[in-house]
């Protein structure tokens, strides 16, 4: 007997019918969602990092210290390995340059601190990044020479180079609208007294500030006499936009043999060079505004 299922049973269609009403409703939902996202993006404020105040980072400094720090001269002090730093950031600030330079087991330290006023327009990390990128301007910084009773450059030349294995000079990049999370650059500084200094610069940024770590990757000589081995000089510069301006906090450290330290005023020598870096950054920040 032939089956009558196909003739007698209606066809079953499992594919639901899509009506014009359903399509119209779906379009309204999608359009409404897009409109909400556009309004949220363009109208609702996007939260930004809150600028910290100076006292949040360096609490407890007295009026005379703060007067120098905000007055342009800044605060500078040298100390030896058996002494301790004067500028101690708030432990909760996340800033601890001393622990980083101490890893080099140096014999001498220099600490420095200044706040560059923002003159009504707040600084940001882009300003900090562009300021430390002006390597060619380091040579323009003068330092007062007491013996000559005049100001002279500590570095006669300052050049960005390709890398540790080649000293071919390359130009500084133009000011940038963005800044990287990390970057490595190489410098050649022609010191008036020590000749060519080859320095590696390691730059890193976070949501608060920018850290620029400078280390010599070749031996430093006084004329032909070696005075400091590679990796024995370290200078760290930390920049953070504050409510009051740009914080520029520096810590430098060197390790030299005792017989060299007895013949050269190490503290004064390192302080002059750290001061050059601080002034170089200050001028770069002022140029940014």
GIHU-V339605 format. One record per backbone hydrogen bond with DSSP energy under -1.0 kcal/mol. CO is the residue of the C=O (numbers start at 1). NH is the residue of the N-H. If there is no record, write none. Layout:
# GIHU-V339605
co->{CO;CO}
nh->{NH;NH}
This chain:
# GIHU-V339605
co->{4;5;19;20;21;22;23;24;25;26;27;28;29;30;31;32;33;34;35;36;37;38;39;52;54;57;62;63;64;65;66;68;69;75;77;79;80;90;97;98;101;102;107;108;109;110;111;112;113;114;116;118;124;125;126;127;128;133;134;135;137;138;143;145;145;150;152;154;157;159;160;166;168;181;183;185;186;187;188;189;189;190;191;195;197;198;199;200;201;202;203;204;209;210;211;212;213;214;215;216;220;220;222;225;228;229;232;233;234;235;236;237;238;239;240;245;246;247;248;249;250;251;252;253;254;254;257;258;260;260;264;265;266;267;268;269;270;271;272;273;274;275;276;277;278;279;280;281;282;283;284}
nh->{8;9;23;24;25;26;27;28;29;30;31;32;33;34;35;36;37;38;39;40;41;42;43;243;58;90;66;67;68;69;70;74;115;113;111;109;83;93;101;102;104;105;81;254;79;252;77;250;75;248;246;121;128;129;130;131;132;135;137;138;140;141;152;149;150;145;143;192;190;188;170;163;162;205;203;201;161;199;159;191;197;156;195;191;189;217;187;215;185;213;183;211;206;239;204;237;202;235;200;231;227;228;225;222;220;232;255;216;253;214;251;212;249;210;247;242;116;240;114;238;112;236;110;234;107;108;261;262;263;264;266;269;270;271;272;273;274;275;276;277;278;279;280;281;282;283;284;285;286;287;288}
